[in-house]
Amino acid sequence: MSKRTAAAQQLVEPGKRYGLKEAVSLLKKAPAPKFDESVEIAIDLDVDPKQTDATVRGTVVLPHGTGKSVKVLVFAKGEMERAAKEAGADHVGAEELIEKIQGGWLDFDVVVSTPDLMKEVGKLGKFLGPRGLMPSPKAGTVTMDVARAVKEVKGGKVEFKMDKQGDIHLGIGKRSFPEEALEENAHALLTALWKAKPASVKGRYVRSVALSSTMGPGIRLDPAEGKPEE
């Protein structure tokens, strides 16, 4: 264990659950590596991922973005194609982009599509599906208002979804962010998570929540962080 790692771990009391503000403060106090670490929240849900009516999925706008440059691809034609380009989409088109992706090209982070092109975009399931890039009405990425979708994604809108183990991992910024920005991004995510609680889930919903940077230790949060008042 490096001296930096050991020093970081000494800041965190084993087994303690911290409030969000204190957790972010600890994360920022830990010795930093020579690069700007990503900051992530890991959530373990008390939900059976095999139950289709218990799937946890949603979107949230992080007030301060993720700190990463997001490349947006839009499947659109005609007027919608022009609108997407004006909104700042990185790649816009239809058949030619589908062929390019089928050839192995995947230089983008988010995919948006107009509803009329989803039949063709559906052919890309084996390329986009495993990477979580398939457009979805629930995520707001299948829409006629492609300009709005592009602006929201560029402005910090991200999608969260429970994996096969019942966990959610999502980046909420960079270590270089001010403490207030990391707090607000984390709070936005956790609030959205509670709002996405399936009606079929009774009793405990969140088992554990941990905040961490790329090279830092996990800092456990109160599982009820972000839960609305009863």
GIBEL-V575490 format. One record per residue. N is the residue number from 0. RES is the residue in three letters. PHI is phi as a letter, one per 40 degrees, with the letter a starting at -180 (none if undefined). Layout:
n res phi
N RES PHI
N RES PHI
//
This chain:
n res phi
0 MET none
1 SER c
2 LYS c
3 ARG c
4 THR c
5 ALA c
6 ALA c
7 ALA c
8 GLN c
9 GLN c
10 LEU c
11 VAL b
12 GLU c
13 PRO d
14 GLY g
15 LYS c
16 ARG b
17 TYR c
18 GLY c
19 LEU d
20 LYS c
21 GLU c
22 ALA c
23 VAL c
24 SER c
25 LEU c
26 LEU d
27 LYS c
28 LYS c
29 ALA c
30 PRO d
31 ALA c
32 PRO c
33 LYS c
34 PHE b
35 ASP c
36 GLU c
37 SER c
38 VAL b
39 GLU b
40 ILE b
41 ALA b
42 ILE b
43 ASP b
44 LEU c
45 ASP c
46 VAL b
47 ASP c
48 PRO c
49 LYS c
50 GLN c
51 THR c
52 ASP c
53 ALA b
54 THR c
55 VAL b
56 ARG a
57 GLY a
58 THR b
59 VAL a
60 VAL c
61 LEU c
62 PRO d
63 HIS b
64 GLY g
65 THR b
66 GLY g
67 LYS b
68 SER c
69 VAL b
70 LYS c
71 VAL b
72 LEU b
73 VAL b
74 PHE c
75 ALA a
76 LYS b
77 GLY f
78 GLU c
79 MET c
80 GLU c
81 ARG c
82 ALA c
83 ALA c
84 LYS c
85 GLU c
86 ALA c
87 GLY h
88 ALA c
89 ASP c
90 HIS a
91 VAL b
92 GLY i
93 ALA a
94 GLU d
95 GLU c
96 LEU c
97 ILE c
98 GLU c
99 LYS c
100 ILE c
101 GLN c
102 GLY c
103 GLY h
104 TRP c
105 LEU a
106 ASP c
107 PHE a
108 ASP b
109 VAL b
110 VAL b
111 VAL b
112 SER a
113 THR c
114 PRO d
115 ASP c
116 LEU b
117 MET c
118 LYS c
119 GLU c
120 VAL c
121 GLY d
122 LYS c
123 LEU c
124 GLY d
125 LYS c
126 PHE c
127 LEU c
128 GLY d
129 PRO c
130 ARG c
131 GLY g
132 LEU b
133 MET c
134 PRO d
135 SER a
136 PRO d
137 LYS c
138 ALA c
139 GLY g
140 THR b
141 VAL b
142 THR a
143 MET c
144 ASP c
145 VAL c
146 ALA c
147 ARG c
148 ALA c
149 VAL c
150 LYS c
151 GLU c
152 VAL c
153 LYS c
154 GLY c
155 GLY h
156 LYS c
157 VAL b
158 GLU b
159 PHE b
160 LYS a
161 MET c
162 ASP c
163 LYS c
164 GLN c
165 GLY g
166 ASP b
167 ILE b
168 HIS b
169 LEU a
170 GLY c
171 ILE b
172 GLY i
173 LYS b
174 ARG d
175 SER c
176 PHE c
177 PRO c
178 GLU d
179 GLU c
180 ALA c
181 LEU c
182 GLU c
183 GLU c
184 ASN c
185 ALA c
186 HIS c
187 ALA c
188 LEU c
189 LEU c
190 THR c
191 ALA c
192 LEU c
193 TRP c
194 LYS c
195 ALA c
196 LYS c
197 PRO c
198 ALA c
199 SER c
200 VAL c
201 LYS b
202 GLY g
203 ARG c
204 TYR b
205 VAL b
206 ARG c
207 SER a
208 VAL b
209 ALA b
210 LEU b
211 SER a
212 SER b
213 THR d
214 MET b
215 GLY c
216 PRO c
217 GLY c
218 ILE b
219 ARG c
220 LEU b
221 ASP c
222 PRO d
223 ALA c
224 GLU d
225 GLY g
226 LYS c
227 PRO c
228 GLU c
229 GLU c
//
